[in-house]
Amino acid sequence: MAAPSPSGAGAATRRASSFLATRPRLRLGLLLSAPLTWLVLVYVVALAALLVTALWSVDAFTGEIVRGLTLDNLREVATESLYRTVTLRTLGVAALVTVIDVAIALPIAFSMAKVASPRARRMLVVAVLTPLWASYLVKAFAWRSLLSEGGLVDWVLDPFGAHSPGYGLTAVVMTQAYIWLPYVILPIFAGMERVPDALLEAAGDLGASAGTTVRTVVMPLLLPAIVAGSIFSFSLTLGDYISVNIVGGANQMLGNLVYTNVGAANNLPLAAAIALVPIVIMLGYLAAVRRTGALDNL
């Protein structure tokens, strides 16, 4: 069979272009088909596999995975006091890290967006992004060194009769608050830039104090950006286990239990059941904040 002539190929291309020109939704569907397929395979299929794995069990004698469906792992995670304790500890740490990061990010983002000159703003953005260039492990071990006995924190606090908190939950909160801070500053900075300067000037002209302006003008407009930043810090803290191993001492979080059951205990179904806990928590959190418009700021 003879190959189509160049003119025939050009005509087919023109017909396809004309066909797609009048169908914008079809064009959008074809454009998004590849990334959506990848998204479905990587995330949706992976989550489905995780759920199915959580319904399997491990043979107590051979250690082999039994692929029969059972709710034993989910029941154990829901009823055992160990998992409730670790879940509450993880939630507390994630919430505290989020509050600390938001409290630090707000004045920094306000200074970047409304106070700094354009040149200083660029330098501040670079300063915020620079920690992201360093390895996660380097930052975690740097905090381990700072908080260790005889470390820099001990040296600074010693003249005041205080000491470093050492390894534990306090160290975990400090380390993770530092590591995730840029992820909170950037969405709040972007939201702060969208607050019109005219509104701030109008509030000042009407006699509102700085605190009143922030509370009644800035914060309502900035709430979606704050919630967007909190999603990053809260979700990343929920799943983290490396920094907990480095600076957390004997304290465990949900990520550590998943890692332990996958590695040392070789109990993949139980690890999958534990991994569902932060996923369910984040789905609930995202459902709760959806009405704030925070997801539009991500």
Buried (B, 14 or more C-beta within 10 A) or exposed (E): EEEEEEEEEEEEEEEEEEEEEEEEEEEEEEEEEEEEEEEEEEEEEEEEEBBEBBBBBBEEEEEEBEEEEEEBBBEBBEEEEEBEEBBEBBBEBBBBBBBBBBEBBBEBBBBBBBEBEEEEBEEBBEEBEEEEEEEEEEBBBBBBEBBBEEBEBBEEEEEEEEEBBBBBBBBBBBBBBBBBBBBBBBBBBBBBEEBEEEEBEEBEEEEBEEEEBBEEBBEEBBBBBBBBBBBBBBBBBBBBBBBBBBBBBEBBBBBBBBBBBBEEBEBBBBBBBBBBBBBEBBEEBEEEBEEBEBBEBE
